[in-house]
Amino acid sequence: MIRIDCPVCGIRDESEFTYGGDATVVRPAMGEAALKPWIDYVFMRDNPRGAHREYWHHVVGCRQWLVLERDTLSHMVGTCSLARDAA
């Protein structure tokens, strides 16, 4: 089981969270009229090996969205920060 160090609640089990997706994907501008950037944003995702940034939602705890750095090969968890504070 993955243990996530929530910046609000402290160390918690993965079962308290839900996975929210890739935190590195950039949404196209709202005024973007071309279809391809929107199709790429919604459907085209990488499947990275190694260090990766992900969104996680602390559903059972503080209900905050977090950005978690996790290694997809070893499941080792790195830093965790509030999504609203992540750059």
PyMOL Python script that loads the backbone (N, CA, C, O; Angstrom):
from pymol import cmd

cmd.read_pdbstr("""\
ATOM      1  N   MET A   1       0.836  -1.179   0.000  1.00  0.00           N
ATOM      2  CA  MET A   1       0.000   0.000   0.000  1.00  0.00           C
ATOM      3  C   MET A   1       0.881   1.242   0.000  1.00  0.00           C
ATOM      4  O   MET A   1       1.915   1.283   0.667  1.00  0.00           O
ATOM      5  N   ILE A   2       0.471   2.230  -0.736  1.00  0.00           N
ATOM      6  CA  ILE A   2       1.172   3.504  -0.781  1.00  0.00           C
ATOM      7  C   ILE A   2       0.757   4.335   0.433  1.00  0.00           C
ATOM      8  O   ILE A   2      -0.420   4.376   0.792  1.00  0.00           O
ATOM      9  N   ARG A   3       1.721   4.989   1.056  1.00  0.00           N
ATOM     10  CA  ARG A   3       1.457   5.912   2.166  1.00  0.00           C
ATOM     11  C   ARG A   3       1.736   7.312   1.639  1.00  0.00           C
ATOM     12  O   ARG A   3       2.827   7.594   1.142  1.00  0.00           O
ATOM     13  N   ILE A   4       0.748   8.181   1.751  1.00  0.00           N
ATOM     14  CA  ILE A   4       0.851   9.544   1.220  1.00  0.00           C
ATOM     15  C   ILE A   4       0.909  10.517   2.385  1.00  0.00           C
ATOM     16  O   ILE A   4       0.083  10.461   3.296  1.00  0.00           O
ATOM     17  N   ASP A   5       1.897  11.413   2.348  1.00  0.00           N
ATOM     18  CA  ASP A   5       2.070  12.421   3.395  1.00  0.00           C
ATOM     19  C   ASP A   5       1.299  13.677   3.006  1.00  0.00           C
ATOM     20  O   ASP A   5       1.846  14.585   2.380  1.00  0.00           O
ATOM     21  N   CYS A   6       0.025  13.720   3.383  1.00  0.00           N
ATOM     22  CA  CYS A   6      -0.831  14.865   3.073  1.00  0.00           C
ATOM     23  C   CYS A   6      -0.321  16.085   3.844  1.00  0.00           C
ATOM     24  O   CYS A   6      -0.076  15.982   5.046  1.00  0.00           O
ATOM     25  N   PRO A   7      -0.156  17.239   3.184  1.00  0.00           N
ATOM     26  CA  PRO A   7       0.356  18.416   3.874  1.00  0.00           C
ATOM     27  C   PRO A   7      -0.609  18.933   4.960  1.00  0.00           C
ATOM     28  O   PRO A   7      -0.194  19.685   5.842  1.00  0.00           O
ATOM     29  N   VAL A   8      -1.872  18.540   4.902  1.00  0.00           N
ATOM     30  CA  VAL A   8      -2.864  18.990   5.883  1.00  0.00           C
ATOM     31  C   VAL A   8      -3.051  17.959   6.990  1.00  0.00           C
ATOM     32  O   VAL A   8      -3.072  18.318   8.167  1.00  0.00           O
ATOM     33  N   CYS A   9      -3.187  16.677   6.629  1.00  0.00           N
ATOM     34  CA  CYS A   9      -3.566  15.619   7.578  1.00  0.00           C
ATOM     35  C   CYS A   9      -2.410  14.750   8.057  1.00  0.00           C
ATOM     36  O   CYS A   9      -2.557  14.032   9.046  1.00  0.00           O
ATOM     37  N   GLY A  10      -1.277  14.798   7.388  1.00  0.00           N
ATOM     38  CA  GLY A  10      -0.160  13.930   7.741  1.00  0.00           C
ATOM     39  C   GLY A  10      -0.174  12.647   6.917  1.00  0.00           C
ATOM     40  O   GLY A  10      -0.842  12.573   5.886  1.00  0.00           O
ATOM     41  N   ILE A  11       0.556  11.649   7.369  1.00  0.00           N
ATOM     42  CA  ILE A  11       0.710  10.396   6.616  1.00  0.00           C
ATOM     43  C   ILE A  11      -0.578   9.580   6.701  1.00  0.00           C
ATOM     44  O   ILE A  11      -1.096   9.307   7.784  1.00  0.00           O
ATOM     45  N   ARG A  12      -1.083   9.196   5.512  1.00  0.00           N
ATOM     46  CA  ARG A  12      -2.332   8.427   5.414  1.00  0.00           C
ATOM     47  C   ARG A  12      -2.176   7.322   4.383  1.00  0.00           C
ATOM     48  O   ARG A  12      -1.304   7.389   3.517  1.00  0.00           O
ATOM     49  N   ASP A  13      -3.027   6.302   4.481  1.00  0.00           N
ATOM     50  CA  ASP A  13      -3.042   5.202   3.523  1.00  0.00           C
ATOM     51  C   ASP A  13      -3.638   5.659   2.199  1.00  0.00           C
ATOM     52  O   ASP A  13      -4.468   6.566   2.153  1.00  0.00           O
ATOM     53  N   GLU A  14      -3.203   5.022   1.140  1.00  0.00           N
ATOM     54  CA  GLU A  14      -3.688   5.303  -0.214  1.00  0.00           C
ATOM     55  C   GLU A  14      -5.210   5.153  -0.319  1.00  0.00           C
ATOM     56  O   GLU A  14      -5.837   5.822  -1.141  1.00  0.00           O
ATOM     57  N   SER A  15      -5.804   4.295   0.493  1.00  0.00           N
ATOM     58  CA  SER A  15      -7.248   4.035   0.422  1.00  0.00           C
ATOM     59  C   SER A  15      -8.092   5.266   0.746  1.00  0.00           C
ATOM     60  O   SER A  15      -9.284   5.289   0.440  1.00  0.00           O
ATOM     61  N   GLU A  16      -7.497   6.292   1.362  1.00  0.00           N
ATOM     62  CA  GLU A  16      -8.218   7.527   1.666  1.00  0.00           C
ATOM     63  C   GLU A  16      -8.262   8.479   0.474  1.00  0.00           C
ATOM     64  O   GLU A  16      -8.945   9.502   0.526  1.00  0.00           O
ATOM     65  N   PHE A  17      -7.545   8.155  -0.594  1.00  0.00           N
ATOM     66  CA  PHE A  17      -7.384   9.057  -1.729  1.00  0.00           C
ATOM     67  C   PHE A  17      -7.966   8.450  -2.998  1.00  0.00           C
ATOM     68  O   PHE A  17      -8.149   7.236  -3.095  1.00  0.00           O
ATOM     69  N   THR A  18      -8.250   9.304  -3.960  1.00  0.00           N
ATOM     70  CA  THR A  18      -8.568   8.840  -5.304  1.00  0.00           C
ATOM     71  C   THR A  18      -7.581   9.495  -6.270  1.00  0.00           C
ATOM     72  O   THR A  18      -7.185  10.648  -6.100  1.00  0.00           O
ATOM     73  N   TYR A  19      -7.203   8.729  -7.278  1.00  0.00           N
ATOM     74  CA  TYR A  19      -6.268   9.202  -8.298  1.00  0.00           C
ATOM     75  C   TYR A  19      -6.989  10.188  -9.202  1.00  0.00           C
ATOM     76  O   TYR A  19      -8.117   9.938  -9.628  1.00  0.00           O
ATOM     77  N   GLY A  20      -6.340  11.310  -9.494  1.00  0.00           N
ATOM     78  CA  GLY A  20      -6.976  12.347 -10.297  1.00  0.00           C
ATOM     79  C   GLY A  20      -6.366  12.571 -11.661  1.00  0.00           C
ATOM     80  O   GLY A  20      -6.863  13.399 -12.424  1.00  0.00           O
ATOM     81  N   GLY A  21      -5.298  11.853 -11.994  1.00  0.00           N
ATOM     82  CA  GLY A  21      -4.724  11.993 -13.321  1.00  0.00           C
ATOM     83  C   GLY A  21      -3.344  12.622 -13.333  1.00  0.00           C
ATOM     84  O   GLY A  21      -2.756  12.925 -12.295  1.00  0.00           O
ATOM     85  N   ASP A  22      -2.855  12.804 -14.540  1.00  0.00           N
ATOM     86  CA  ASP A  22      -1.527  13.339 -14.820  1.00  0.00           C
ATOM     87  C   ASP A  22      -1.489  14.831 -14.505  1.00  0.00           C
ATOM     88  O   ASP A  22      -2.289  15.599 -15.039  1.00  0.00           O
ATOM     89  N   ALA A  23      -0.572  15.241 -13.648  1.00  0.00           N
ATOM     90  CA  ALA A  23      -0.463  16.653 -13.261  1.00  0.00           C
ATOM     91  C   ALA A  23       0.434  17.452 -14.202  1.00  0.00           C
ATOM     92  O   ALA A  23       0.662  18.641 -13.976  1.00  0.00           O
ATOM     93  N   THR A  24       0.945  16.813 -15.253  1.00  0.00           N
ATOM     94  CA  THR A  24       1.829  17.530 -16.176  1.00  0.00           C
ATOM     95  C   THR A  24       1.112  17.967 -17.448  1.00  0.00           C
ATOM     96  O   THR A  24       1.687  18.700 -18.252  1.00  0.00           O
ATOM     97  N   VAL A  25      -0.120  17.538 -17.647  1.00  0.00           N
ATOM     98  CA  VAL A  25      -0.870  17.873 -18.862  1.00  0.00           C
ATOM     99  C   VAL A  25      -1.339  19.331 -18.771  1.00  0.00           C
ATOM    100  O   VAL A  25      -1.874  19.763 -17.750  1.00  0.00           O
ATOM    101  N   VAL A  26      -1.127  20.073 -19.857  1.00  0.00           N
ATOM    102  CA  VAL A  26      -1.512  21.489 -19.899  1.00  0.00           C
ATOM    103  C   VAL A  26      -2.757  21.648 -20.766  1.00  0.00           C
ATOM    104  O   VAL A  26      -2.782  21.220 -21.920  1.00  0.00           O
ATOM    105  N   ARG A  27      -3.777  22.264 -20.202  1.00  0.00           N
ATOM    106  CA  ARG A  27      -5.035  22.483 -20.918  1.00  0.00           C
ATOM    107  C   ARG A  27      -4.847  23.556 -21.991  1.00  0.00           C
ATOM    108  O   ARG A  27      -4.167  24.553 -21.748  1.00  0.00           O
ATOM    109  N   PRO A  28      -5.440  23.366 -23.177  1.00  0.00           N
ATOM    110  CA  PRO A  28      -5.372  24.409 -24.211  1.00  0.00           C
ATOM    111  C   PRO A  28      -6.096  25.684 -23.737  1.00  0.00           C
ATOM    112  O   PRO A  28      -6.939  25.637 -22.841  1.00  0.00           O
ATOM    113  N   ALA A  29      -5.754  26.789 -24.343  1.00  0.00           N
ATOM    114  CA  ALA A  29      -6.405  28.062 -23.996  1.00  0.00           C
ATOM    115  C   ALA A  29      -7.901  27.974 -24.300  1.00  0.00           C
ATOM    116  O   ALA A  29      -8.306  27.292 -25.241  1.00  0.00           O
ATOM    117  N   MET A  30      -8.711  28.654 -23.511  1.00  0.00           N
ATOM    118  CA  MET A  30     -10.164  28.602 -23.697  1.00  0.00           C
ATOM    119  C   MET A  30     -10.591  29.074 -25.086  1.00  0.00           C
ATOM    120  O   MET A  30     -11.600  28.607 -25.614  1.00  0.00           O
ATOM    121  N   GLY A  31      -9.846  29.977 -25.670  1.00  0.00           N
ATOM    122  CA  GLY A  31     -10.187  30.490 -26.989  1.00  0.00           C
ATOM    123  C   GLY A  31      -9.690  29.621 -28.136  1.00  0.00           C
ATOM    124  O   GLY A  31      -9.876  29.977 -29.300  1.00  0.00           O
ATOM    125  N   GLU A  32      -9.069  28.502 -27.834  1.00  0.00           N
ATOM    126  CA  GLU A  32      -8.521  27.625 -28.870  1.00  0.00           C
ATOM    127  C   GLU A  32      -9.652  27.031 -29.704  1.00  0.00           C
ATOM    128  O   GLU A  32     -10.512  26.320 -29.183  1.00  0.00           O
ATOM    129  N   ALA A  33      -9.644  27.328 -31.002  1.00  0.00           N
ATOM    130  CA  ALA A  33     -10.711  26.865 -31.897  1.00  0.00           C
ATOM    131  C   ALA A  33     -10.350  25.583 -32.633  1.00  0.00           C
ATOM    132  O   ALA A  33     -11.237  24.855 -33.079  1.00  0.00           O
ATOM    133  N   ALA A  34      -9.052  25.299 -32.764  1.00  0.00           N
ATOM    134  CA  ALA A  34      -8.635  24.091 -33.477  1.00  0.00           C
ATOM    135  C   ALA A  34      -9.000  22.847 -32.666  1.00  0.00           C
ATOM    136  O   ALA A  34      -8.909  22.843 -31.439  1.00  0.00           O
ATOM    137  N   LEU A  35      -9.405  21.818 -33.355  1.00  0.00           N
ATOM    138  CA  LEU A  35      -9.846  20.589 -32.697  1.00  0.00           C
ATOM    139  C   LEU A  35      -8.697  19.728 -32.174  1.00  0.00           C
ATOM    140  O   LEU A  35      -8.823  19.105 -31.119  1.00  0.00           O
ATOM    141  N   LYS A  36      -7.581  19.686 -32.900  1.00  0.00           N
ATOM    142  CA  LYS A  36      -6.465  18.805 -32.540  1.00  0.00           C
ATOM    143  C   LYS A  36      -5.936  19.048 -31.128  1.00  0.00           C
ATOM    144  O   LYS A  36      -5.750  18.073 -30.400  1.00  0.00           O
ATOM    145  N   PRO A  37      -5.681  20.290 -30.691  1.00  0.00           N
ATOM    146  CA  PRO A  37      -5.184  20.474 -29.316  1.00  0.00           C
ATOM    147  C   PRO A  37      -6.153  19.934 -28.257  1.00  0.00           C
ATOM    148  O   PRO A  37      -5.714  19.420 -27.228  1.00  0.00           O
ATOM    149  N   TRP A  38      -7.447  20.045 -28.496  1.00  0.00           N
ATOM    150  CA  TRP A  38      -8.430  19.539 -27.546  1.00  0.00           C
ATOM    151  C   TRP A  38      -8.492  18.013 -27.554  1.00  0.00           C
ATOM    152  O   TRP A  38      -8.645  17.397 -26.498  1.00  0.00           O
ATOM    153  N   ILE A  39      -8.375  17.401 -28.719  1.00  0.00           N
ATOM    154  CA  ILE A  39      -8.346  15.941 -28.795  1.00  0.00           C
ATOM    155  C   ILE A  39      -7.106  15.406 -28.085  1.00  0.00           C
ATOM    156  O   ILE A  39      -7.183  14.429 -27.341  1.00  0.00           O
ATOM    157  N   ASP A  40      -5.973  16.045 -28.317  1.00  0.00           N
ATOM    158  CA  ASP A  40      -4.737  15.632 -27.650  1.00  0.00           C
ATOM    159  C   ASP A  40      -4.865  15.776 -26.136  1.00  0.00           C
ATOM    160  O   ASP A  40      -4.425  14.899 -25.393  1.00  0.00           O
ATOM    161  N   TYR A  41      -5.461  16.868 -25.673  1.00  0.00           N
ATOM    162  CA  TYR A  41      -5.620  17.121 -24.243  1.00  0.00           C
ATOM    163  C   TYR A  41      -6.504  16.063 -23.579  1.00  0.00           C
ATOM    164  O   TYR A  41      -6.195  15.595 -22.483  1.00  0.00           O
ATOM    165  N   VAL A  42      -7.581  15.694 -24.225  1.00  0.00           N
ATOM    166  CA  VAL A  42      -8.538  14.760 -23.624  1.00  0.00           C
ATOM    167  C   VAL A  42      -8.111  13.303 -23.770  1.00  0.00           C
ATOM    168  O   VAL A  42      -8.237  12.529 -22.821  1.00  0.00           O
ATOM    169  N   PHE A  43      -7.607  12.917 -24.943  1.00  0.00           N
ATOM    170  CA  PHE A  43      -7.411  11.502 -25.233  1.00  0.00           C
ATOM    171  C   PHE A  43      -5.963  11.015 -25.280  1.00  0.00           C
ATOM    172  O   PHE A  43      -5.712   9.843 -24.998  1.00  0.00           O
ATOM    173  N   MET A  44      -5.029  11.851 -25.618  1.00  0.00           N
ATOM    174  CA  MET A  44      -3.651  11.400 -25.833  1.00  0.00           C
ATOM    175  C   MET A  44      -2.833  11.568 -24.554  1.00  0.00           C
ATOM    176  O   MET A  44      -2.457  12.681 -24.187  1.00  0.00           O
ATOM    177  N   ARG A  45      -2.565  10.460 -23.890  1.00  0.00           N
ATOM    178  CA  ARG A  45      -1.809  10.490 -22.632  1.00  0.00           C
ATOM    179  C   ARG A  45      -0.592   9.587 -22.728  1.00  0.00           C
ATOM    180  O   ARG A  45      -0.635   8.522 -23.343  1.00  0.00           O
ATOM    181  N   ASP A  46       0.492  10.032 -22.108  1.00  0.00           N
ATOM    182  CA  ASP A  46       1.693   9.220 -22.022  1.00  0.00           C
ATOM    183  C   ASP A  46       1.541   8.222 -20.881  1.00  0.00           C
ATOM    184  O   ASP A  46       0.733   8.424 -19.975  1.00  0.00           O
ATOM    185  N   ASN A  47       2.303   7.169 -20.928  1.00  0.00           N
ATOM    186  CA  ASN A  47       2.353   6.187 -19.854  1.00  0.00           C
ATOM    187  C   ASN A  47       3.802   6.150 -19.371  1.00  0.00           C
ATOM    188  O   ASN A  47       4.566   5.267 -19.760  1.00  0.00           O
ATOM    189  N   PRO A  48       4.181   7.117 -18.516  1.00  0.00           N
ATOM    190  CA  PRO A  48       5.592   7.281 -18.161  1.00  0.00           C
ATOM    191  C   PRO A  48       6.116   6.155 -17.278  1.00  0.00           C
ATOM    192  O   PRO A  48       5.370   5.529 -16.524  1.00  0.00           O
ATOM    193  N   ARG A  49       7.402   5.919 -17.391  1.00  0.00           N
ATOM    194  CA  ARG A  49       8.111   5.003 -16.502  1.00  0.00           C
ATOM    195  C   ARG A  49       9.050   5.854 -15.676  1.00  0.00           C
ATOM    196  O   ARG A  49       9.845   6.624 -16.215  1.00  0.00           O
ATOM    197  N   GLY A  50       8.956   5.714 -14.381  1.00  0.00           N
ATOM    198  CA  GLY A  50       9.838   6.475 -13.501  1.00  0.00           C
ATOM    199  C   GLY A  50       9.094   7.601 -12.805  1.00  0.00           C
ATOM    200  O   GLY A  50       7.885   7.523 -12.587  1.00  0.00           O
ATOM    201  N   ALA A  51       9.832   8.649 -12.457  1.00  0.00           N
ATOM    202  CA  ALA A  51       9.275   9.773 -11.697  1.00  0.00           C
ATOM    203  C   ALA A  51       8.158  10.455 -12.481  1.00  0.00           C
ATOM    204  O   ALA A  51       8.273  10.687 -13.685  1.00  0.00           O
ATOM    205  N   HIS A  52       7.090  10.765 -11.782  1.00  0.00           N
ATOM    206  CA  HIS A  52       5.910  11.331 -12.431  1.00  0.00           C
ATOM    207  C   HIS A  52       5.130  12.174 -11.416  1.00  0.00           C
ATOM    208  O   HIS A  52       5.116  11.865 -10.225  1.00  0.00           O
ATOM    209  N   ARG A  53       4.480  13.245 -11.900  1.00  0.00           N
ATOM    210  CA  ARG A  53       3.626  14.087 -11.038  1.00  0.00           C
ATOM    211  C   ARG A  53       2.171  13.745 -11.315  1.00  0.00           C
ATOM    212  O   ARG A  53       1.743  13.687 -12.468  1.00  0.00           O
ATOM    213  N   GLU A  54       1.408  13.518 -10.237  1.00  0.00           N
ATOM    214  CA  GLU A  54       0.014  13.094 -10.362  1.00  0.00           C
ATOM    215  C   GLU A  54      -0.881  13.897  -9.425  1.00  0.00           C
ATOM    216  O   GLU A  54      -0.443  14.361  -8.372  1.00  0.00           O
ATOM    217  N   TYR A  55      -2.149  14.056  -9.828  1.00  0.00           N
ATOM    218  CA  TYR A  55      -3.153  14.644  -8.948  1.00  0.00           C
ATOM    219  C   TYR A  55      -3.783  13.537  -8.114  1.00  0.00           C
ATOM    220  O   TYR A  55      -4.096  12.466  -8.635  1.00  0.00           O
ATOM    221  N   TRP A  56      -3.967  13.789  -6.838  1.00  0.00           N
ATOM    222  CA  TRP A  56      -4.677  12.888  -5.937  1.00  0.00           C
ATOM    223  C   TRP A  56      -5.651  13.730  -5.117  1.00  0.00           C
ATOM    224  O   TRP A  56      -5.329  14.854  -4.732  1.00  0.00           O
ATOM    225  N   HIS A  57      -6.833  13.196  -4.851  1.00  0.00           N
ATOM    226  CA  HIS A  57      -7.861  13.882  -4.075  1.00  0.00           C
ATOM    227  C   HIS A  57      -8.006  13.169  -2.733  1.00  0.00           C
ATOM    228  O   HIS A  57      -8.248  11.963  -2.693  1.00  0.00           O
ATOM    229  N   HIS A  58      -7.859  13.902  -1.645  1.00  0.00           N
ATOM    230  CA  HIS A  58      -7.974  13.306  -0.312  1.00  0.00           C
ATOM    231  C   HIS A  58      -9.452  13.269   0.086  1.00  0.00           C
ATOM    232  O   HIS A  58      -9.942  14.135   0.810  1.00  0.00           O
ATOM    233  N   VAL A  59     -10.130  12.261  -0.402  1.00  0.00           N
ATOM    234  CA  VAL A  59     -11.582  12.135  -0.269  1.00  0.00           C
ATOM    235  C   VAL A  59     -12.014  11.911   1.174  1.00  0.00           C
ATOM    236  O   VAL A  59     -12.987  12.516   1.624  1.00  0.00           O
ATOM    237  N   VAL A  60     -11.313  11.055   1.904  1.00  0.00           N
ATOM    238  CA  VAL A  60     -11.738  10.690   3.253  1.00  0.00           C
ATOM    239  C   VAL A  60     -11.236  11.687   4.301  1.00  0.00           C
ATOM    240  O   VAL A  60     -11.765  11.731   5.412  1.00  0.00           O
ATOM    241  N   GLY A  61     -10.239  12.472   3.965  1.00  0.00           N
ATOM    242  CA  GLY A  61      -9.654  13.407   4.925  1.00  0.00           C
ATOM    243  C   GLY A  61     -10.082  14.842   4.686  1.00  0.00           C
ATOM    244  O   GLY A  61     -11.260  15.180   4.809  1.00  0.00           O
ATOM    245  N   CYS A  62      -9.123  15.680   4.343  1.00  0.00           N
ATOM    246  CA  CYS A  62      -9.321  17.128   4.218  1.00  0.00           C
ATOM    247  C   CYS A  62     -10.000  17.545   2.921  1.00  0.00           C
ATOM    248  O   CYS A  62     -10.349  18.715   2.761  1.00  0.00           O
ATOM    249  N   ARG A  63     -10.195  16.609   1.988  1.00  0.00           N
ATOM    250  CA  ARG A  63     -10.841  16.849   0.699  1.00  0.00           C
ATOM    251  C   ARG A  63     -10.051  17.799  -0.211  1.00  0.00           C
ATOM    252  O   ARG A  63     -10.618  18.386  -1.133  1.00  0.00           O
ATOM    253  N   GLN A  64      -8.780  17.946   0.036  1.00  0.00           N
ATOM    254  CA  GLN A  64      -7.923  18.797  -0.783  1.00  0.00           C
ATOM    255  C   GLN A  64      -7.385  18.020  -1.973  1.00  0.00           C
ATOM    256  O   GLN A  64      -7.203  16.805  -1.907  1.00  0.00           O
ATOM    257  N   TRP A  65      -7.131  18.744  -3.071  1.00  0.00           N
ATOM    258  CA  TRP A  65      -6.436  18.163  -4.227  1.00  0.00           C
ATOM    259  C   TRP A  65      -4.951  18.343  -3.991  1.00  0.00           C
ATOM    260  O   TRP A  65      -4.500  19.413  -3.583  1.00  0.00           O
ATOM    261  N   LEU A  66      -4.192  17.288  -4.250  1.00  0.00           N
ATOM    262  CA  LEU A  66      -2.756  17.278  -4.020  1.00  0.00           C
ATOM    263  C   LEU A  66      -2.008  16.962  -5.305  1.00  0.00           C
ATOM    264  O   LEU A  66      -2.550  16.333  -6.213  1.00  0.00           O
ATOM    265  N   VAL A  67      -0.764  17.403  -5.372  1.00  0.00           N
ATOM    266  CA  VAL A  67       0.146  16.985  -6.436  1.00  0.00           C
ATOM    267  C   VAL A  67       1.203  16.127  -5.770  1.00  0.00           C
ATOM    268  O   VAL A  67       1.938  16.579  -4.891  1.00  0.00           O
ATOM    269  N   LEU A  68       1.261  14.880  -6.207  1.00  0.00           N
ATOM    270  CA  LEU A  68       2.151  13.891  -5.614  1.00  0.00           C
ATOM    271  C   LEU A  68       3.187  13.470  -6.637  1.00  0.00           C
ATOM    272  O   LEU A  68       2.849  13.164  -7.781  1.00  0.00           O
ATOM    273  N   GLU A  69       4.443  13.453  -6.234  1.00  0.00           N
ATOM    274  CA  GLU A  69       5.495  12.922  -7.092  1.00  0.00           C
ATOM    275  C   GLU A  69       5.676  11.459  -6.711  1.00  0.00           C
ATOM    276  O   GLU A  69       5.951  11.129  -5.557  1.00  0.00           O
ATOM    277  N   ARG A  70       5.515  10.575  -7.720  1.00  0.00           N
ATOM    278  CA  ARG A  70       5.578   9.136  -7.471  1.00  0.00           C
ATOM    279  C   ARG A  70       6.341   8.462  -8.596  1.00  0.00           C
ATOM    280  O   ARG A  70       6.215   8.838  -9.761  1.00  0.00           O
ATOM    281  N   ASP A  71       7.125   7.473  -8.242  1.00  0.00           N
ATOM    282  CA  ASP A  71       7.838   6.669  -9.232  1.00  0.00           C
ATOM    283  C   ASP A  71       6.899   5.551  -9.673  1.00  0.00           C
ATOM    284  O   ASP A  71       6.490   4.727  -8.855  1.00  0.00           O
ATOM    285  N   THR A  72       6.558   5.516 -10.950  1.00  0.00           N
ATOM    286  CA  THR A  72       5.579   4.547 -11.443  1.00  0.00           C
ATOM    287  C   THR A  72       6.130   3.126 -11.516  1.00  0.00           C
ATOM    288  O   THR A  72       5.356   2.179 -11.661  1.00  0.00           O
ATOM    289  N   LEU A  73       7.429   2.958 -11.421  1.00  0.00           N
ATOM    290  CA  LEU A  73       8.016   1.614 -11.429  1.00  0.00           C
ATOM    291  C   LEU A  73       8.070   1.020 -10.022  1.00  0.00           C
ATOM    292  O   LEU A  73       7.712  -0.140  -9.820  1.00  0.00           O
ATOM    293  N   SER A  74       8.512   1.807  -9.066  1.00  0.00           N
ATOM    294  CA  SER A  74       8.706   1.296  -7.711  1.00  0.00           C
ATOM    295  C   SER A  74       7.587   1.711  -6.751  1.00  0.00           C
ATOM    296  O   SER A  74       7.502   1.189  -5.640  1.00  0.00           O
ATOM    297  N   HIS A  75       6.740   2.635  -7.168  1.00  0.00           N
ATOM    298  CA  HIS A  75       5.671   3.217  -6.337  1.00  0.00           C
ATOM    299  C   HIS A  75       6.218   3.984  -5.139  1.00  0.00           C
ATOM    300  O   HIS A  75       5.483   4.241  -4.185  1.00  0.00           O
ATOM    301  N   MET A  76       7.484   4.351  -5.173  1.00  0.00           N
ATOM    302  CA  MET A  76       8.055   5.171  -4.115  1.00  0.00           C
ATOM    303  C   MET A  76       7.468   6.568  -4.239  1.00  0.00           C
ATOM    304  O   MET A  76       7.407   7.137  -5.329  1.00  0.00           O
ATOM    305  N   VAL A  77       7.039   7.108  -3.108  1.00  0.00           N
ATOM    306  CA  VAL A  77       6.385   8.404  -3.081  1.00  0.00           C
ATOM    307  C   VAL A  77       7.403   9.474  -2.719  1.00  0.00           C
ATOM    308  O   VAL A  77       8.190   9.315  -1.785  1.00  0.00           O
ATOM    309  N   GLY A  78       7.373  10.570  -3.477  1.00  0.00           N
ATOM    310  CA  GLY A  78       8.251  11.702  -3.207  1.00  0.00           C
ATOM    311  C   GLY A  78       7.485  12.814  -2.515  1.00  0.00           C
ATOM    312  O   GLY A  78       6.725  12.567  -1.579  1.00  0.00           O
ATOM    313  N   THR A  79       7.683  14.016  -2.971  1.00  0.00           N
ATOM    314  CA  THR A  79       7.037  15.164  -2.333  1.00  0.00           C
ATOM    315  C   THR A  79       5.552  15.205  -2.643  1.00  0.00           C
ATOM    316  O   THR A  79       5.088  14.699  -3.665  1.00  0.00           O
ATOM    317  N   CYS A  80       4.826  15.821  -1.729  1.00  0.00           N
ATOM    318  CA  CYS A  80       3.388  15.982  -1.874  1.00  0.00           C
ATOM    319  C   CYS A  80       3.051  17.402  -1.477  1.00  0.00           C
ATOM    320  O   CYS A  80       3.462  17.860  -0.411  1.00  0.00           O
ATOM    321  N   SER A  81       2.302  18.115  -2.323  1.00  0.00           N
ATOM    322  CA  SER A  81       1.933  19.486  -2.020  1.00  0.00           C
ATOM    323  C   SER A  81       0.481  19.741  -2.422  1.00  0.00           C
ATOM    324  O   SER A  81      -0.095  18.990  -3.209  1.00  0.00           O
ATOM    325  N   LEU A  82      -0.096  20.791  -1.883  1.00  0.00           N
ATOM    326  CA  LEU A  82      -1.443  21.165  -2.271  1.00  0.00           C
ATOM    327  C   LEU A  82      -1.442  21.600  -3.730  1.00  0.00           C
ATOM    328  O   LEU A  82      -0.545  22.327  -4.158  1.00  0.00           O
ATOM    329  N   ALA A  83      -2.425  21.170  -4.488  1.00  0.00           N
ATOM    330  CA  ALA A  83      -2.481  21.482  -5.924  1.00  0.00           C
ATOM    331  C   ALA A  83      -2.557  22.985  -6.142  1.00  0.00           C
ATOM    332  O   ALA A  83      -2.000  23.493  -7.115  1.00  0.00           O
ATOM    333  N   ARG A  84      -3.228  23.700  -5.263  1.00  0.00           N
ATOM    334  CA  ARG A  84      -3.358  25.145  -5.451  1.00  0.00           C
ATOM    335  C   ARG A  84      -2.026  25.872  -5.269  1.00  0.00           C
ATOM    336  O   ARG A  84      -1.862  26.995  -5.746  1.00  0.00           O
ATOM    337  N   ASP A  85      -1.065  25.230  -4.573  1.00  0.00           N
ATOM    338  CA  ASP A  85       0.250  25.825  -4.359  1.00  0.00           C
ATOM    339  C   ASP A  85       1.282  25.354  -5.370  1.00  0.00           C
ATOM    340  O   ASP A  85       2.360  25.941  -5.464  1.00  0.00           O
ATOM    341  N   ALA A  86       0.977  24.307  -6.128  1.00  0.00           N
ATOM    342  CA  ALA A  86       1.932  23.740  -7.095  1.00  0.00           C
ATOM    343  C   ALA A  86       2.095  24.665  -8.285  1.00  0.00           C
ATOM    344  O   ALA A  86       1.138  25.274  -8.763  1.00  0.00           O
ATOM    345  N   ALA A  87       3.327  24.755  -8.749  1.00  0.00           N
ATOM    346  CA  ALA A  87       3.596  25.635  -9.895  1.00  0.00           C
ATOM    347  C   ALA A  87       3.369  24.907 -11.194  1.00  0.00           C
ATOM    348  O   ALA A  87       3.546  25.487 -12.266  1.00  0.00           O
TER     349      ALA A  87
END
""", "prot")
cmd.dss("prot")
cmd.show_as("cartoon", "prot")
cmd.util.cbc("prot")
cmd.orient("prot")
